[in-house]
Every structure is written in C-alpha cells, then in structure tokens.
C-alpha cells in the first residue's frame, strides 16, 4: 500500500478525522487505520456502511464533527 507524506500533510492542517467502514469495497480498511496513525487523528469506525454514499444512510457522527 502506498503511503502519504504525513509530516508534510500535517504542516498544512492540525485537525484530522477519518471515517471508514470495515466493509468498504473500494478502499481497504487498513488504509483508514494507516491514515489515522499517520495523522494522529480521530478515527470513526463503521460496519455495514460500505463505501460512503447515498446507500450508506445518514452519518450523524460526521455531522457532529462538522458542527
């Protein structure tokens, strides 16, 4: 799995949040875990949401983070 330059990314922002569903069929769950670790951020783990979109249904956790 290719990795991002997390140190360079963190120079531009200090607050990150990762949302990832265990059963995402497009982005491996391990990518969400790697991003969380690399960015020292908050991780919201879901099951049954697949790849987020209309079929995922509402994500009140996302709304709470934005507000």
PDB file with one MODEL, atoms N, CA, C and O in Angstrom:
MODEL        1
ATOM      1  N   UNK A   1       0.844  -1.175   0.000  1.00  0.00           N
ATOM      2  CA  UNK A   1       0.000   0.000   0.000  1.00  0.00           C
ATOM      3  C   UNK A   1       0.893   1.244   0.000  1.00  0.00           C
ATOM      4  O   UNK A   1       1.802   1.360   0.822  1.00  0.00           O
ATOM      5  N   UNK A   2       0.630   2.168  -0.922  1.00  0.00           N
ATOM      6  CA  UNK A   2       1.377   3.419  -0.962  1.00  0.00           C
ATOM      7  C   UNK A   2       0.999   4.265   0.239  1.00  0.00           C
ATOM      8  O   UNK A   2      -0.149   4.267   0.684  1.00  0.00           O
ATOM      9  N   UNK A   3       1.985   4.983   0.755  1.00  0.00           N
ATOM     10  CA  UNK A   3       1.742   5.813   1.924  1.00  0.00           C
ATOM     11  C   UNK A   3       1.849   7.285   1.553  1.00  0.00           C
ATOM     12  O   UNK A   3       2.510   7.645   0.579  1.00  0.00           O
ATOM     13  N   UNK A   4       1.204   8.112   2.324  1.00  0.00           N
ATOM     14  CA  UNK A   4       1.277   9.559   2.137  1.00  0.00           C
ATOM     15  C   UNK A   4       2.426  10.113   2.952  1.00  0.00           C
ATOM     16  O   UNK A   4       2.914   9.465   3.878  1.00  0.00           O
ATOM     17  N   UNK A   5       2.861  11.328   2.600  1.00  0.00           N
ATOM     18  CA  UNK A   5       3.866  12.033   3.395  1.00  0.00           C
ATOM     19  C   UNK A   5       3.107  12.751   4.508  1.00  0.00           C
ATOM     20  O   UNK A   5       2.746  13.921   4.377  1.00  0.00           O
ATOM     21  N   UNK A   6       2.873  12.031   5.605  1.00  0.00           N
ATOM     22  CA  UNK A   6       2.046  12.558   6.681  1.00  0.00           C
ATOM     23  C   UNK A   6       2.652  13.793   7.333  1.00  0.00           C
ATOM     24  O   UNK A   6       1.917  14.702   7.720  1.00  0.00           O
ATOM     25  N   UNK A   7       3.941  13.846   7.460  1.00  0.00           N
ATOM     26  CA  UNK A   7       4.571  15.025   8.067  1.00  0.00           C
ATOM     27  C   UNK A   7       4.319  16.269   7.219  1.00  0.00           C
ATOM     28  O   UNK A   7       4.067  17.345   7.760  1.00  0.00           O
ATOM     29  N   UNK A   8       4.382  16.133   5.922  1.00  0.00           N
ATOM     30  CA  UNK A   8       4.115  17.271   5.036  1.00  0.00           C
ATOM     31  C   UNK A   8       2.641  17.679   5.122  1.00  0.00           C
ATOM     32  O   UNK A   8       2.323  18.868   5.148  1.00  0.00           O
ATOM     33  N   UNK A   9       1.759  16.704   5.166  1.00  0.00           N
ATOM     34  CA  UNK A   9       0.322  16.987   5.278  1.00  0.00           C
ATOM     35  C   UNK A   9       0.035  17.743   6.577  1.00  0.00           C
ATOM     36  O   UNK A   9      -0.733  18.706   6.578  1.00  0.00           O
ATOM     37  N   UNK A  10       0.652  17.309   7.684  1.00  0.00           N
ATOM     38  CA  UNK A  10       0.391  17.926   8.986  1.00  0.00           C
ATOM     39  C   UNK A  10       0.944  19.346   9.079  1.00  0.00           C
ATOM     40  O   UNK A  10       0.606  20.072  10.013  1.00  0.00           O
ATOM     41  N   UNK A  11       1.775  19.749   8.145  1.00  0.00           N
ATOM     42  CA  UNK A  11       2.261  21.138   8.116  1.00  0.00           C
ATOM     43  C   UNK A  11       1.150  22.099   7.677  1.00  0.00           C
ATOM     44  O   UNK A  11       1.228  23.301   7.931  1.00  0.00           O
ATOM     45  N   UNK A  12       0.134  21.571   7.028  1.00  0.00           N
ATOM     46  CA  UNK A  12      -0.937  22.404   6.469  1.00  0.00           C
ATOM     47  C   UNK A  12      -2.227  22.371   7.278  1.00  0.00           C
ATOM     48  O   UNK A  12      -3.124  23.186   7.058  1.00  0.00           O
ATOM     49  N   UNK A  13      -2.319  21.444   8.200  1.00  0.00           N
ATOM     50  CA  UNK A  13      -3.527  21.310   8.999  1.00  0.00           C
ATOM     51  C   UNK A  13      -3.175  20.530  10.262  1.00  0.00           C
ATOM     52  O   UNK A  13      -2.274  19.692  10.251  1.00  0.00           O
ATOM     53  N   UNK A  14      -3.880  20.807  11.336  1.00  0.00           N
ATOM     54  CA  UNK A  14      -3.562  20.120  12.594  1.00  0.00           C
ATOM     55  C   UNK A  14      -4.706  19.267  13.126  1.00  0.00           C
ATOM     56  O   UNK A  14      -4.536  18.560  14.120  1.00  0.00           O
ATOM     57  N   UNK A  15      -5.852  19.323  12.489  1.00  0.00           N
ATOM     58  CA  UNK A  15      -7.025  18.602  12.988  1.00  0.00           C
ATOM     59  C   UNK A  15      -7.583  17.717  11.887  1.00  0.00           C
ATOM     60  O   UNK A  15      -8.058  18.209  10.863  1.00  0.00           O
ATOM     61  N   UNK A  16      -7.523  16.406  12.103  1.00  0.00           N
ATOM     62  CA  UNK A  16      -7.984  15.446  11.108  1.00  0.00           C
ATOM     63  C   UNK A  16      -8.973  14.474  11.734  1.00  0.00           C
ATOM     64  O   UNK A  16      -8.904  14.182  12.927  1.00  0.00           O
ATOM     65  N   UNK A  17      -9.887  13.981  10.918  1.00  0.00           N
ATOM     66  CA  UNK A  17     -10.832  12.958  11.347  1.00  0.00           C
ATOM     67  C   UNK A  17     -10.989  11.965  10.193  1.00  0.00           C
ATOM     68  O   UNK A  17     -11.196  12.362   9.046  1.00  0.00           O
ATOM     69  N   UNK A  18     -10.889  10.682  10.506  1.00  0.00           N
ATOM     70  CA  UNK A  18     -11.055   9.637   9.498  1.00  0.00           C
ATOM     71  C   UNK A  18     -12.353   8.879   9.781  1.00  0.00           C
ATOM     72  O   UNK A  18     -12.603   8.461  10.912  1.00  0.00           O
ATOM     73  N   UNK A  19     -13.169   8.707   8.751  1.00  0.00           N
ATOM     74  CA  UNK A  19     -14.379   7.908   8.808  1.00  0.00           C
ATOM     75  C   UNK A  19     -14.172   6.740   7.850  1.00  0.00           C
ATOM     76  O   UNK A  19     -13.853   6.946   6.679  1.00  0.00           O
ATOM     77  N   UNK A  20     -14.352   5.515   8.344  1.00  0.00           N
ATOM     78  CA  UNK A  20     -14.123   4.361   7.471  1.00  0.00           C
ATOM     79  C   UNK A  20     -15.012   3.198   7.896  1.00  0.00           C
ATOM     80  O   UNK A  20     -15.178   2.921   9.083  1.00  0.00           O
ATOM     81  N   UNK A  21     -15.577   2.528   6.900  1.00  0.00           N
ATOM     82  CA  UNK A  21     -16.404   1.355   7.169  1.00  0.00           C
ATOM     83  C   UNK A  21     -15.571   0.089   6.953  1.00  0.00           C
ATOM     84  O   UNK A  21     -14.832  -0.023   5.975  1.00  0.00           O
ATOM     85  N   UNK A  22     -15.703  -0.839   7.862  1.00  0.00           N
ATOM     86  CA  UNK A  22     -14.953  -2.094   7.789  1.00  0.00           C
ATOM     87  C   UNK A  22     -15.222  -2.813   6.471  1.00  0.00           C
ATOM     88  O   UNK A  22     -14.330  -3.458   5.920  1.00  0.00           O
ATOM     89  N   UNK A  23     -16.444  -2.704   5.969  1.00  0.00           N
ATOM     90  CA  UNK A  23     -16.818  -3.422   4.752  1.00  0.00           C
ATOM     91  C   UNK A  23     -16.789  -2.552   3.493  1.00  0.00           C
ATOM     92  O   UNK A  23     -17.507  -2.822   2.530  1.00  0.00           O
ATOM     93  N   UNK A  24     -15.952  -1.502   3.504  1.00  0.00           N
ATOM     94  CA  UNK A  24     -15.788  -0.660   2.317  1.00  0.00           C
ATOM     95  C   UNK A  24     -15.181  -1.522   1.208  1.00  0.00           C
ATOM     96  O   UNK A  24     -14.101  -2.086   1.383  1.00  0.00           O
ATOM     97  N   UNK A  25     -15.858  -1.625   0.086  1.00  0.00           N
ATOM     98  CA  UNK A  25     -15.409  -2.476  -1.014  1.00  0.00           C
ATOM     99  C   UNK A  25     -14.468  -1.752  -1.982  1.00  0.00           C
ATOM    100  O   UNK A  25     -13.956  -2.371  -2.916  1.00  0.00           O
ATOM    101  N   UNK A  26     -14.234  -0.461  -1.776  1.00  0.00           N
ATOM    102  CA  UNK A  26     -13.357   0.304  -2.674  1.00  0.00           C
ATOM    103  C   UNK A  26     -12.053   0.728  -2.012  1.00  0.00           C
ATOM    104  O   UNK A  26     -11.011   0.765  -2.667  1.00  0.00           O
ATOM    105  N   UNK A  27     -12.098   1.041  -0.750  1.00  0.00           N
ATOM    106  CA  UNK A  27     -10.890   1.462  -0.020  1.00  0.00           C
ATOM    107  C   UNK A  27     -10.673   0.487   1.134  1.00  0.00           C
ATOM    108  O   UNK A  27     -11.546   0.351   1.991  1.00  0.00           O
ATOM    109  N   UNK A  28      -9.538  -0.185   1.173  1.00  0.00           N
ATOM    110  CA  UNK A  28      -9.312  -1.161   2.245  1.00  0.00           C
ATOM    111  C   UNK A  28      -9.342  -0.513   3.622  1.00  0.00           C
ATOM    112  O   UNK A  28      -8.868   0.607   3.810  1.00  0.00           O
ATOM    113  N   UNK A  29      -9.904  -1.232   4.572  1.00  0.00           N
ATOM    114  CA  UNK A  29      -9.999  -0.727   5.937  1.00  0.00           C
ATOM    115  C   UNK A  29      -8.617  -0.375   6.494  1.00  0.00           C
ATOM    116  O   UNK A  29      -8.479   0.570   7.272  1.00  0.00           O
ATOM    117  N   UNK A  30      -7.610  -1.130   6.097  1.00  0.00           N
ATOM    118  CA  UNK A  30      -6.246  -0.875   6.566  1.00  0.00           C
ATOM    119  C   UNK A  30      -5.770   0.520   6.177  1.00  0.00           C
ATOM    120  O   UNK A  30      -4.957   1.114   6.884  1.00  0.00           O
ATOM    121  N   UNK A  31      -6.269   1.047   5.059  1.00  0.00           N
ATOM    122  CA  UNK A  31      -5.895   2.406   4.635  1.00  0.00           C
ATOM    123  C   UNK A  31      -6.406   3.434   5.636  1.00  0.00           C
ATOM    124  O   UNK A  31      -5.706   4.395   5.956  1.00  0.00           O
ATOM    125  N   UNK A  32      -7.617   3.236   6.127  1.00  0.00           N
ATOM    126  CA  UNK A  32      -8.159   4.138   7.148  1.00  0.00           C
ATOM    127  C   UNK A  32      -7.347   4.074   8.426  1.00  0.00           C
ATOM    128  O   UNK A  32      -7.084   5.098   9.056  1.00  0.00           O
ATOM    129  N   UNK A  33      -6.950   2.866   8.808  1.00  0.00           N
ATOM    130  CA  UNK A  33      -6.124   2.705  10.006  1.00  0.00           C
ATOM    131  C   UNK A  33      -4.763   3.375   9.830  1.00  0.00           C
ATOM    132  O   UNK A  33      -4.268   4.032  10.745  1.00  0.00           O
ATOM    133  N   UNK A  34      -4.160   3.207   8.649  1.00  0.00           N
ATOM    134  CA  UNK A  34      -2.857   3.823   8.375  1.00  0.00           C
ATOM    135  C   UNK A  34      -2.954   5.346   8.390  1.00  0.00           C
ATOM    136  O   UNK A  34      -2.081   6.020   8.938  1.00  0.00           O
ATOM    137  N   UNK A  35      -4.010   5.888   7.792  1.00  0.00           N
ATOM    138  CA  UNK A  35      -4.186   7.342   7.790  1.00  0.00           C
ATOM    139  C   UNK A  35      -4.374   7.881   9.202  1.00  0.00           C
ATOM    140  O   UNK A  35      -3.825   8.926   9.551  1.00  0.00           O
ATOM    141  N   UNK A  36      -5.136   7.181   9.996  1.00  0.00           N
ATOM    142  CA  UNK A  36      -5.359   7.600  11.376  1.00  0.00           C
ATOM    143  C   UNK A  36      -4.055   7.638  12.149  1.00  0.00           C
ATOM    144  O   UNK A  36      -3.774   8.604  12.860  1.00  0.00           O
ATOM    145  N   UNK A  37      -3.268   6.603  12.013  1.00  0.00           N
ATOM    146  CA  UNK A  37      -1.984   6.527  12.716  1.00  0.00           C
ATOM    147  C   UNK A  37      -1.019   7.607  12.213  1.00  0.00           C
ATOM    148  O   UNK A  37      -0.353   8.266  13.011  1.00  0.00           O
ATOM    149  N   UNK A  38      -0.946   7.786  10.904  1.00  0.00           N
ATOM    150  CA  UNK A  38      -0.016   8.754  10.324  1.00  0.00           C
ATOM    151  C   UNK A  38      -0.358  10.190  10.644  1.00  0.00           C
ATOM    152  O   UNK A  38       0.533  11.034  10.741  1.00  0.00           O
ATOM    153  N   UNK A  39      -1.636  10.479  10.809  1.00  0.00           N
ATOM    154  CA  UNK A  39      -2.070  11.851  11.065  1.00  0.00           C
ATOM    155  C   UNK A  39      -2.360  12.118  12.540  1.00  0.00           C
ATOM    156  O   UNK A  39      -2.709  13.239  12.911  1.00  0.00           O
ATOM    157  N   UNK A  40      -2.219  11.105  13.372  1.00  0.00           N
ATOM    158  CA  UNK A  40      -2.520  11.253  14.802  1.00  0.00           C
ATOM    159  C   UNK A  40      -3.907  11.856  14.995  1.00  0.00           C
ATOM    160  O   UNK A  40      -4.074  12.843  15.712  1.00  0.00           O
ATOM    161  N   UNK A  41      -4.880  11.259  14.356  1.00  0.00           N
ATOM    162  CA  UNK A  41      -6.205  11.872  14.360  1.00  0.00           C
ATOM    163  C   UNK A  41      -7.265  10.993  14.996  1.00  0.00           C
ATOM    164  O   UNK A  41      -6.971   9.936  15.555  1.00  0.00           O
ATOM    165  N   UNK A  42      -8.485  11.445  14.900  1.00  0.00           N
ATOM    166  CA  UNK A  42      -9.646  10.739  15.424  1.00  0.00           C
ATOM    167  C   UNK A  42     -10.154   9.762  14.373  1.00  0.00           C
ATOM    168  O   UNK A  42     -10.196  10.088  13.186  1.00  0.00           O
ATOM    169  N   UNK A  43     -10.538   8.569  14.805  1.00  0.00           N
ATOM    170  CA  UNK A  43     -10.978   7.524  13.886  1.00  0.00           C
ATOM    171  C   UNK A  43     -12.389   7.084  14.242  1.00  0.00           C
ATOM    172  O   UNK A  43     -12.661   6.688  15.375  1.00  0.00           O
ATOM    173  N   UNK A  44     -13.280   7.158  13.266  1.00  0.00           N
ATOM    174  CA  UNK A  44     -14.649   6.670  13.426  1.00  0.00           C
ATOM    175  C   UNK A  44     -14.793   5.432  12.557  1.00  0.00           C
ATOM    176  O   UNK A  44     -14.713   5.510  11.331  1.00  0.00           O
ATOM    177  N   UNK A  45     -15.003   4.302  13.191  1.00  0.00           N
ATOM    178  CA  UNK A  45     -15.112   3.014  12.517  1.00  0.00           C
ATOM    179  C   UNK A  45     -16.578   2.622  12.400  1.00  0.00           C
ATOM    180  O   UNK A  45     -17.340   2.737  13.360  1.00  0.00           O
ATOM    181  N   UNK A  46     -16.959   2.164  11.229  1.00  0.00           N
ATOM    182  CA  UNK A  46     -18.336   1.752  10.975  1.00  0.00           C
ATOM    183  C   UNK A  46     -18.367   0.334  10.429  1.00  0.00           C
ATOM    184  O   UNK A  46     -17.362  -0.188   9.947  1.00  0.00           O
ATOM    185  N   UNK A  47     -19.532  -0.273  10.515  1.00  0.00           N
ATOM    186  CA  UNK A  47     -19.758  -1.574   9.900  1.00  0.00           C
ATOM    187  C   UNK A  47     -21.103  -1.519   9.204  1.00  0.00           C
ATOM    188  O   UNK A  47     -22.071  -0.988   9.749  1.00  0.00           O
ATOM    189  N   UNK A  48     -21.163  -2.065   8.008  1.00  0.00           N
ATOM    190  CA  UNK A  48     -22.415  -2.097   7.258  1.00  0.00           C
ATOM    191  C   UNK A  48     -22.689  -0.839   6.453  1.00  0.00           C
ATOM    192  O   UNK A  48     -23.786  -0.687   5.917  1.00  0.00           O
ATOM    193  N   UNK A  49     -21.729   0.062   6.353  1.00  0.00           N
ATOM    194  CA  UNK A  49     -21.926   1.299   5.586  1.00  0.00           C
ATOM    195  C   UNK A  49     -21.284   1.220   4.200  1.00  0.00           C
ATOM    196  O   UNK A  49     -21.522   2.082   3.354  1.00  0.00           O
ATOM    197  N   UNK A  50     -20.468   0.184   3.968  1.00  0.00           N
ATOM    198  CA  UNK A  50     -19.747   0.001   2.706  1.00  0.00           C
ATOM    199  C   UNK A  50     -18.987   1.278   2.325  1.00  0.00           C
ATOM    200  O   UNK A  50     -18.448   1.953   3.202  1.00  0.00           O
ATOM    201  N   UNK A  51     -18.938   1.615   1.048  1.00  0.00           N
ATOM    202  CA  UNK A  51     -18.256   2.841   0.611  1.00  0.00           C
ATOM    203  C   UNK A  51     -19.264   3.973   0.753  1.00  0.00           C
ATOM    204  O   UNK A  51     -20.333   3.924   0.143  1.00  0.00           O
ATOM    205  N   UNK A  52     -18.945   4.991   1.545  1.00  0.00           N
ATOM    206  CA  UNK A  52     -19.911   6.031   1.882  1.00  0.00           C
ATOM    207  C   UNK A  52     -20.533   6.669   0.649  1.00  0.00           C
ATOM    208  O   UNK A  52     -19.855   6.968  -0.333  1.00  0.00           O
ATOM    209  N   UNK A  53     -21.821   6.865   0.729  1.00  0.00           N
ATOM    210  CA  UNK A  53     -22.599   7.471  -0.334  1.00  0.00           C
ATOM    211  C   UNK A  53     -24.066   7.413   0.050  1.00  0.00           C
ATOM    212  O   UNK A  53     -24.399   7.218   1.218  1.00  0.00           O
ATOM    213  N   UNK A  54     -24.926   7.579  -0.909  1.00  0.00           N
ATOM    214  CA  UNK A  54     -26.367   7.612  -0.654  1.00  0.00           C
ATOM    215  C   UNK A  54     -26.822   6.326   0.039  1.00  0.00           C
ATOM    216  O   UNK A  54     -27.633   6.380   0.963  1.00  0.00           O
ATOM    217  N   UNK A  55     -26.315   5.181  -0.393  1.00  0.00           N
ATOM    218  CA  UNK A  55     -26.749   3.894   0.165  1.00  0.00           C
ATOM    219  C   UNK A  55     -26.278   3.692   1.604  1.00  0.00           C
ATOM    220  O   UNK A  55     -26.800   2.822   2.300  1.00  0.00           O
ATOM    221  N   UNK A  56     -25.305   4.476   2.062  1.00  0.00           N
ATOM    222  CA  UNK A  56     -24.782   4.337   3.418  1.00  0.00           C
ATOM    223  C   UNK A  56     -25.777   4.785   4.468  1.00  0.00           C
ATOM    224  O   UNK A  56     -25.741   4.335   5.614  1.00  0.00           O
ATOM    225  N   UNK A  57     -26.654   5.665   4.068  1.00  0.00           N
ATOM    226  CA  UNK A  57     -27.573   6.245   5.038  1.00  0.00           C
ATOM    227  C   UNK A  57     -26.907   7.387   5.782  1.00  0.00           C
ATOM    228  O   UNK A  57     -25.756   7.719   5.502  1.00  0.00           O
ATOM    229  N   UNK A  58     -27.609   7.989   6.719  1.00  0.00           N
ATOM    230  CA  UNK A  58     -27.071   9.143   7.440  1.00  0.00           C
ATOM    231  C   UNK A  58     -25.880   8.763   8.331  1.00  0.00           C
ATOM    232  O   UNK A  58     -25.787   7.643   8.834  1.00  0.00           O
ATOM    233  N   UNK A  59     -24.995   9.713   8.502  1.00  0.00           N
ATOM    234  CA  UNK A  59     -23.837   9.556   9.387  1.00  0.00           C
ATOM    235  C   UNK A  59     -23.860  10.682  10.413  1.00  0.00           C
ATOM    236  O   UNK A  59     -23.180  11.692  10.228  1.00  0.00           O
ATOM    237  N   UNK A  60     -24.628  10.532  11.492  1.00  0.00           N
ATOM    238  CA  UNK A  60     -24.724  11.608  12.485  1.00  0.00           C
ATOM    239  C   UNK A  60     -23.363  11.946  13.110  1.00  0.00           C
ATOM    240  O   UNK A  60     -23.147  13.070  13.564  1.00  0.00           O
ATOM    241  N   UNK A  61     -22.461  10.983  13.130  1.00  0.00           N
ATOM    242  CA  UNK A  61     -21.109  11.247  13.675  1.00  0.00           C
ATOM    243  C   UNK A  61     -20.383  12.272  12.815  1.00  0.00           C
ATOM    244  O   UNK A  61     -19.634  13.097  13.338  1.00  0.00           O
ATOM    245  N   UNK A  62     -20.593  12.229  11.515  1.00  0.00           N
ATOM    246  CA  UNK A  62     -19.969  13.198  10.617  1.00  0.00           C
ATOM    247  C   UNK A  62     -20.539  14.598  10.864  1.00  0.00           C
ATOM    248  O   UNK A  62     -19.792  15.573  10.945  1.00  0.00           O
ATOM    249  N   UNK A  63     -21.848  14.687  10.981  1.00  0.00           N
ATOM    250  CA  UNK A  63     -22.492  15.978  11.244  1.00  0.00           C
ATOM    251  C   UNK A  63     -21.966  16.550  12.562  1.00  0.00           C
ATOM    252  O   UNK A  63     -21.670  17.742  12.644  1.00  0.00           O
ATOM    253  N   UNK A  64     -21.851  15.722  13.575  1.00  0.00           N
ATOM    254  CA  UNK A  64     -21.349  16.171  14.890  1.00  0.00           C
ATOM    255  C   UNK A  64     -19.926  16.719  14.762  1.00  0.00           C
ATOM    256  O   UNK A  64     -19.613  17.748  15.361  1.00  0.00           O
ATOM    257  N   UNK A  65     -19.065  16.056  13.998  1.00  0.00           N
ATOM    258  CA  UNK A  65     -17.680  16.529  13.822  1.00  0.00           C
ATOM    259  C   UNK A  65     -17.635  17.870  13.095  1.00  0.00           C
ATOM    260  O   UNK A  65     -16.837  18.742  13.438  1.00  0.00           O
ATOM    261  N   UNK A  66     -18.497  18.029  12.090  1.00  0.00           N
ATOM    262  CA  UNK A  66     -18.514  19.275  11.320  1.00  0.00           C
ATOM    263  C   UNK A  66     -19.008  20.437  12.167  1.00  0.00           C
ATOM    264  O   UNK A  66     -18.477  21.545  12.090  1.00  0.00           O
ATOM    265  N   UNK A  67     -20.025  20.175  12.971  1.00  0.00           N
ATOM    266  CA  UNK A  67     -20.574  21.242  13.797  1.00  0.00           C
ATOM    267  C   UNK A  67     -19.652  21.539  14.958  1.00  0.00           C
ATOM    268  O   UNK A  67     -19.946  22.415  15.771  1.00  0.00           O
TER     269      UNK A  67
ENDMDL
END
